[in-house]
């Protein structure tokens, strides 16, 4: 099977700095806070401050890894939990397509 870089952005490769999928729930089930809001948690990862490197990535409330953590994460909407890691399917599951994404295209 051929590895398509566009599809790689939808699954976890390495630490997930290039992950651009739409998962917005943490490992424990908390919803992610929007990156452009400061409630319930104030933070410095404001998309407008990082126009070159991160503007494309810090949208909505999707899990991201803008700071090189061990995997994608997000601030949560829970006032008692500031941030958590997210569970992103790995890219190396070739036996099930790419991370279980069956596009029906195999070469």
Steps between C-alpha positions, in 0.01 A plus 500: 500500500625851420521755778325827408626800698156664490351202677790497749369827638184316609683248721784493754849495355785556746391751763213623284628851429356469149165356609215700344206268564176594670513310828391737777457271801771414754608154616263519796207631294520874570404734216779725373489876548524713185855624444382858443313522832629559852219328690500301715883498473721795410795405281759640262432284195293760315489427124558866402832502687636215288401592144778316318552172681172437677217699345404207282497267798348683794146519376174409663547278803699222335777311677842632397865489606636854454774465762658159436330309782499121472175506299208732408308660784252778571374725775174357630161654562505351850585767758675235711727361223721757323631280216525135398646284228277372223481150356589523132506184284856412389597524134682166497192274497547390139292186547188719542575775252642815653393517862181316421400752235369292213497728200474204266821601320784250529799485268 
